[in-house]
Amino acid sequence: MEENKILTLGSLIGAEGGACMVSGYRLIDDERYIGVGYICVPYPMGFIEEESFMLIRARDVTKVYFEGFDDAAAQALAESLGELVNAKEDASNLAHYHQYLSELLEYNPEEE
């Protein structure tokens, strides 16, 4: 899978632990990896309890079975996440990202 492509929510992916569905994102910045992590739930059962959430690094995705819904908001978020990863998540970009998330919470796709 192309590591730079950010998958949308609802995407069904394969990784070492089996199949799971993308339900969120997390930026990972440690000494071994700088990039996007997907917060996932196991497929097909989904969320069962808090411990069922998994964090899968984008580079650890072995297969994409299905890509989730994609629209202008999803594309803007993917672009924003990509910019943060490319900039090594410096403090000003992280503040920009949090501002973007606040604006995204107010987004209504029916207004388009």
N, C-alpha and C positions, 0 to 999 in steps of 0.2 A: 504494500500500500504506500502511496505517496505520503511521506511524513508531514509535509507542509500543508496538506489539505486538511482543514478542520471539518470533521463530520458533524452533521446537525443532530439535534435532539431526536430521539426515537430511532437512530441508526442501530442496526443489529450487527454486532461485530464478533469476531472470533479472536481469542487470545489464549494464553497458556492455560487459564482456568476453565475454558470452554466458551460457550456463546453467552453474550450479555447485551443489554440494551443501554445505549447512552442516555443518561438522564440529567447530566450536568457537566460542568467543566471545572478544572482547577489548574492554575498555573503552577508549574513545578520548577524550582530553581535551587538545585543542590549541586554539589561538586561533581556529580556524575552526569547530570542531565538538566538541560534548560529547555522547557517546552510545555506542551499542553498535555494535561492528563484528563481522561474521561472518567467521570463518576458514573458507574454502571450498576445495574441490577441484573441478577442472573435471569437468563431466558430458559424456559418460558414462564417461570413462576413470578418474576418481578420482585417487588419489595415484599418481604416477609417480616423482617425485623431490622433494626438498625445495623446489625452485623452483616446483613446481606449486601450492603453497599461495597463496591470494589473500586479501586483507583487503578486505571489502566493507562499507562503512558502511550501516547499516540504512536511512538516507534515500536511498541510491543503488540500492536494490532496485527494479527496474522491474516485476517480475512474480513472483508466487508460483505455481509450477506444482503443487507438492505440499507439504503440511505434514507434518513428521515426527511420530514417536510422541510423544504427550502424556500425561503422568500427573502424580501429585501432586509428584514430585520436579522434573519439568520446569517445572511451574507455580510452584513455590517459587523455583527459580532465576530464572525470568523476572521474578518479583516483586522479588527481591533486586536483580537488574540494573537494573530500572526505578527502584527507590528510590535506587540509587547515582547514576544519571544525573540524577534529579530533584534530588538533593542536591549536584550538581556535584562528586561524588566527593571529598568532603573526607576527610582522613586517618582519622578515626574510622570512617567508613562503609567505607572501603577495608579497614581491619583487620577489620571485621565480615564483609565479603565473603570475605576469606581464611579466616576461621573457618568460615563457612558452607561453603565449598568443602571444607575438611577434613572436616566432618561429612558432606557429601554423598558423599565417597569411601567412607564406611563404610555408606552406605545400601544395603539389600538389598530390592528390590521384592517378592521372594517372601515376605518376612515380613509383608506386609500382609494 
